Structures are given as C-alpha cells and as structure tokens.
C-alpha cells in the first residue's frame, strides 16, 4: 500500500526556499529508495503548485489547495523554519488538530554536497549518507 508523506516547507515567495524543499525531497526519496520503500511517495507542494503560482493564483487559494492535498497524505514532515511560516503553522494546526495526522520534524539543514543524518520515521532510526547533486 502506498504511503504518502506531505512536505511542509517555508516558502514566503523565496526561490531559495523552493530549492531547499527540493533538496530535502530528493534526500528523503533517496533514503526511502535505499531502504526499499518504493511505495513511499513524498508530496512537495512547492513544486506541485509552482505552475499555479506562475499563472498568478493567489497565496490563499494555493494554501487551501495544499491543505486539501495534505489531507490525502498519511503523514506530514515539517522542514526547518516551519514555525516562522504562516502557511506551515496553518498546515501544522490542520495536521495535528483537525486531521490527526502523524507529524515529524526535520531539524537539520541539508549540506549542499554531502548529507549525513539520522533519519527517524515512524519509530525507526537510520544513519544515512547521500551525495546530493548540486
């Protein structure tokens, strides 16, 4: 059965945040692939809704669509800086209180070249080393 994990990442109109979210998404996809979790999917709303943003759809509409997308996921991963983002705080409230989703918090920043991190998801802890293409 497919397991969908939603990535809540600060954006605030900054392209660098979109790039950080893409790096974090690539990291988790590589980890899950290495673990043989081919049925795990990371849902990255920043890349998913980028075409709508380019077409001028307002932030509130995109956030509402993102929350609807999150509702269809099994868990939510909150990236560093989520507490400083109004959208992420709303997603957190919805995930924890309204929808009862499992949430996890990724605290470390991803180095540009090499990632060495202890990854914990649903009670399982892993040490992983990955090269991330720059």
N, C-alpha and C positions, 0 to 999 in steps of 0.2 A: 504494500500500500504506500502510495506516495506521501511524503511528509513535506509540507510547505512551511518554510521559515521566512517571515517578513523582516526586512532590514529597515529599522527606523534610524535615520541618519540626518543630522542637521544639514540644511541646505542654505536657507536665507539668501538665495539668489547668487551665491558664490560658486563659481565654476570649480574652484579648488575643493570644495566640499563634495561636489559631484564626483571628482576624481578620487577622493579619499573613499567614498562609498563604493566606487567601482573596484578599488584595490581590496577593500575589505570583503566584498562579494567574491572576488576572484580567489582570495585566500580561503574562504570557507568552502567554496566549490572544490578547490584543490584538496583540502583536508578531507572532505566527505568522499571525494573520488578515491583518494588514497586509502580510506577506510572501507571502501567497497559499498558506500551508501549511495548507490546510483539512483535510488528512488527518492533522495532528498533534493529539494529544489529551494534555492534562495531567491526570494522575490525582492527585487530592488526597485522601489517606486520612483527613485530619482531618474533611473534610466527608462523605466516603463512609461512615465508621463512626460518625458522630455519633449516629444513631438507636440503635445498639447500646449506646453509652456511656450514653445516657439511660435505656435499659432495664436498666442495671446490669451489663452484661457486663464482666468484669474486664480490667484493662490487659494482662495477659499473653496472654489469648485474642485481644484486638484486635490486639496486636503480631504474633502469629502469623498472623492473617488478613491483616494489612497486608503482611507479608513474602511471603505467598503471592500477593497482588495484585501486588507489585513484581516478582515472578519472571516475570510475564506481560508486563512492560514492556521497551521497547528500551533505555532509559537512565534514569538517576536524577539529579535535580537536588537538591543539598543546600543548604538555606537557611542564612542566618546563624545562628550559635549551635548548629549541629548537634553540635559536639564536646562541648557541655555536656549533651546529652540522651542518656540511656542507650539509649532506643529508636532514636534516629538513629545512634548509634555501632554498634548491632547491625545496623541496615539497611545501614550503610556496609560493615561487615565482610562481610555476606552479598552485597552488590552487587559489591564488589571482589574478594573472595577465593573465595567459594563459587560465585557465579553468573557472574563475569567480565563484569559489565555495564559499559557506558560511564558514567562519572560526571562531573558538572560541579559547580562550587561557585559559588553566587551570593553575593558578599561584601558588597554594599552594602544598606543598609536602604532601603526604598521610602518616599519622602516622601509625606505624606498627599495633597497637592494635585497636584504635577506630578512626573513621573518622567523623568529624562534619564539614560540609562545606556548603556554599551557592552555589547551583548549578544553573547556568543560561544557558539555551539553547533556541535559537530562541525566545528570549524576555520573557521567563517565568522563574521566580526565585523560588527556593525551598531551604528549610533548611532540611538537611538530616543527620541522624545519622546511621551509619552502623558499625557492627563489621566485621573485616576482619580476616580470619583465617591466623595464622602465619605459 
